Structures are given as C-alpha cells and as structure tokens.
Amino acid sequence: MNIELRFLEKAILDKNFISFKYEGKSYKKLKPLKLEKQEVLHTDSGIFEFSKVVKFSVLKDRF
C-alpha cells in the first residue's frame, strides 16, 4: 500500500483537512469524505482520481 493512501485513510478517520495538486490546479483545505477501492477520492469539493493527485499533504486543522 502506498504511504500517501495510509495518510489519507488516517486523515479521513481523524477528520483532518487535506491539500494537494490535481491536474495543474491546487486544492487546499478539503474535507476527505471517503476513498473507494483506493482509486477514487470523494471530498466536499468533488471527486478525484487518487492516481493523479500530486503533492498530497494532511493539514493539522480539523473539520
């Protein structure tokens, strides 16, 4: 399992915000809602393919 996936799963459990770059756009302070089959990430701002996520980070802030 990818280390970024493990951090994402932990962020979902702890209800932490995340930020990342996706197809050239920067997304900050998103609420991760669920991860489907380790491929599709559902957030409060839309649905993303996790394989296209770059510079993923978990923020200390909670929602």
SETORDO-883353 format. One record per atom (N, C-alpha, C): residue in one letter; x, y negated, z negated. Coordinates in steps of 0.05 Angstrom, whole numbers, plus 5000, padded with zeros to 4 digits. Last residue first. Example, Ala and Ser with C-alpha at 12.3 -4.5 7.8 and 13.67 -1.06 7.14 Angstrom:
{rec S,{5257,5045,4858}}
{rec S,{5273,5021,4857}}
{rec S,{5258,4999,4843}}
{rec A,{5264,5114,4844}}
{rec A,{5246,5090,4844}}
{rec A,{5264,5066,4844}}
// end
This chain:
{rec F,{4761,4611,4785}}
{rec F,{4735,4600,4792}}
{rec F,{4714,4611,4774}}
{rec R,{4826,4589,4764}}
{rec R,{4805,4609,4765}}
{rec R,{4779,4595,4772}}
{rec D,{4894,4578,4784}}
{rec D,{4867,4568,4778}}
{rec D,{4847,4591,4780}}
{rec K,{4940,4599,4805}}
{rec K,{4935,4604,4776}}
{rec K,{4907,4595,4768}}
{rec L,{4934,4634,4868}}
{rec L,{4937,4610,4852}}
{rec L,{4930,4616,4823}}
{rec V,{4970,4676,4909}}
{rec V,{4949,4675,4889}}
{rec V,{4954,4651,4872}}
{rec S,{4984,4672,4979}}
{rec S,{4992,4668,4951}}
{rec S,{4967,4666,4933}}
{rec F,{5010,4688,5043}}
{rec F,{4989,4693,5023}}
{rec F,{5000,4686,4995}}
{rec K,{5033,4680,5095}}
{rec K,{5040,4663,5071}}
{rec K,{5017,4664,5050}}
{rec V,{4980,4701,5136}}
{rec V,{5008,4695,5133}}
{rec V,{5011,4677,5108}}
{rec V,{4934,4748,5163}}
{rec V,{4940,4729,5141}}
{rec V,{4970,4726,5138}}
{rec K,{4922,4788,5197}}
{rec K,{4930,4763,5209}}
{rec K,{4937,4741,5188}}
{rec S,{4904,4830,5165}}
{rec S,{4929,4834,5180}}
{rec S,{4939,4808,5193}}
{rec F,{4855,4814,5147}}
{rec F,{4877,4811,5129}}
{rec F,{4904,4815,5143}}
{rec E,{4810,4774,5179}}
{rec E,{4825,4799,5182}}
{rec E,{4851,4796,5166}}
{rec F,{4758,4741,5143}}
{rec F,{4784,4741,5155}}
{rec F,{4795,4769,5158}}
{rec I,{4700,4702,5136}}
{rec I,{4711,4729,5137}}
{rec I,{4737,4728,5153}}
{rec G,{4688,4645,5091}}
{rec G,{4686,4660,5116}}
{rec G,{4698,4688,5113}}
{rec S,{4690,4619,5043}}
{rec S,{4692,4603,5067}}
{rec S,{4691,4619,5093}}
{rec D,{4691,4656,5003}}
{rec D,{4669,4637,5003}}
{rec D,{4669,4620,5028}}
{rec T,{4711,4717,5037}}
{rec T,{4715,4695,5018}}
{rec T,{4691,4677,5019}}
{rec H,{4732,4781,5053}}
{rec H,{4708,4763,5051}}
{rec H,{4715,4742,5029}}
{rec L,{4775,4813,5095}}
{rec L,{4774,4797,5071}}
{rec L,{4750,4779,5072}}
{rec V,{4788,4875,5122}}
{rec V,{4771,4852,5124}}
{rec V,{4768,4839,5097}}
{rec E,{4823,4917,5107}}
{rec E,{4826,4904,5132}}
{rec E,{4811,4877,5134}}
{rec Q,{4813,4952,5065}}
{rec Q,{4839,4939,5066}}
{rec Q,{4844,4925,5093}}
{rec K,{4757,4961,5064}}
{rec K,{4775,4980,5077}}
{rec K,{4803,4969,5082}}
{rec E,{4744,4896,5047}}
{rec E,{4732,4920,5059}}
{rec E,{4754,4936,5073}}
{rec L,{4743,4859,4990}}
{rec L,{4761,4869,5011}}
{rec L,{4750,4895,5021}}
{rec K,{4709,4800,4966}}
{rec K,{4714,4829,4967}}
{rec K,{4732,4835,4991}}
{rec L,{4721,4745,4951}}
{rec L,{4697,4759,4942}}
{rec L,{4701,4790,4943}}
{rec P,{4764,4694,4934}}
{rec P,{4762,4720,4947}}
{rec P,{4739,4736,4935}}
{rec K,{4756,4627,4945}}
{rec K,{4747,4648,4926}}
{rec K,{4747,4675,4941}}
{rec L,{4811,4584,4961}}
{rec L,{4788,4601,4969}}
{rec L,{4781,4621,4947}}
{rec K,{4853,4545,4963}}
{rec K,{4834,4546,4941}}
{rec K,{4808,4560,4950}}
{rec K,{4864,4534,5032}}
{rec K,{4872,4531,5004}}
{rec K,{4848,4533,4986}}
{rec Y,{4889,4550,5094}}
{rec Y,{4865,4552,5077}}
{rec Y,{4875,4552,5048}}
{rec S,{4913,4526,5155}}
{rec S,{4918,4530,5127}}
{rec S,{4892,4530,5110}}
{rec K,{4919,4557,5219}}
{rec K,{4905,4539,5200}}
{rec K,{4911,4547,5172}}
{rec G,{4945,4597,5248}}
{rec G,{4954,4569,5251}}
{rec G,{4940,4549,5232}}
{rec E,{4918,4645,5231}}
{rec E,{4917,4636,5259}}
{rec E,{4924,4606,5262}}
{rec Y,{4921,4626,5167}}
{rec Y,{4907,4645,5184}}
{rec Y,{4905,4632,5212}}
{rec K,{4954,4622,5105}}
{rec K,{4952,4612,5133}}
{rec K,{4940,4634,5150}}
{rec F,{4926,4615,5038}}
{rec F,{4941,4629,5059}}
{rec F,{4938,4614,5086}}
{rec S,{4906,4624,4970}}
{rec S,{4912,4606,4993}}
{rec S,{4929,4622,5013}}
{rec I,{4857,4637,4919}}
{rec I,{4879,4644,4936}}
{rec I,{4883,4623,4957}}
{rec F,{4835,4638,4850}}
{rec F,{4835,4627,4876}}
{rec F,{4859,4637,4892}}
{rec N,{4815,4695,4811}}
{rec N,{4834,4673,4817}}
{rec N,{4829,4663,4845}}
{rec K,{4788,4738,4785}}
{rec K,{4773,4715,4795}}
{rec K,{4792,4691,4798}}
{rec D,{4811,4786,4774}}
{rec D,{4815,4764,4755}}
{rec D,{4801,4738,4762}}
{rec L,{4796,4816,4819}}
{rec L,{4788,4824,4792}}
{rec L,{4790,4802,4772}}
{rec I,{4820,4786,4860}}
{rec I,{4791,4790,4860}}
{rec I,{4781,4798,4833}}
{rec A,{4874,4790,4845}}
{rec A,{4861,4764,4845}}
{rec A,{4831,4766,4846}}
{rec K,{4882,4845,4853}}
{rec K,{4884,4834,4826}}
{rec K,{4871,4806,4824}}
{rec E,{4877,4847,4908}}
{rec E,{4858,4862,4892}}
{rec E,{4858,4852,4863}}
{rec L,{4921,4814,4922}}
{rec L,{4894,4806,4929}}
{rec L,{4874,4821,4912}}
{rec F,{4964,4845,4904}}
{rec F,{4959,4819,4892}}
{rec F,{4931,4809,4898}}
{rec R,{4957,4889,4939}}
{rec R,{4955,4893,4910}}
{rec R,{4950,4866,4895}}
{rec L,{4966,4864,4988}}
{rec L,{4940,4876,4982}}
{rec L,{4936,4880,4952}}
{rec E,{5020,4851,4982}}
{rec E,{5000,4830,4984}}
{rec E,{4972,4840,4979}}
{rec I,{5044,4902,4983}}
{rec I,{5044,4887,4958}}
{rec I,{5024,4863,4959}}
{rec N,{5010,4956,5015}}
{rec N,{5024,4930,5017}}
{rec N,{5022,4915,4991}}
{rec M,{5017,5024,5000}}
{rec M,{5000,5000,5000}}
{rec M,{5018,4975,5000}}
// end
